[in-house]
């Protein structure tokens, strides 16, 4: 999912730090990468058998930026492999990856539900 904000005058570094702090409080592992014109934050939930991951990418300028979320896609391939190898125990692989996908969807839904609340206090009138 991707959304754009215009005319909010938001310090993108503070936005990235705020998002990181929200997820660190939940004991998720984080990996942040500085991009040429933004930030990429990878969230990793390791409390389940197969880690769930979601990338949050913030790009643009304070007055015109986008935020995009993308849940990791490797689970889809693992499910296909699990279906193929089901007679050799691939069913466990399928179940683990389905659980990871569910957790990624929960993370993504929670993120988009709360992002406006996160941005609002960081908005500065120009």
ABEGO torsion letter per residue (X at the ends): XBBBBBGAGBBAAAAAAAAAAAAAAAGBBBBBBBBAAEBBBBBBBAABABBBBBBBBBBEBAABBBBBBBBBAAAAAAAAAAAAAAAAGAAAAAAAAAAAAAAAAAAAAAAAAAAAAAAAAABBBX
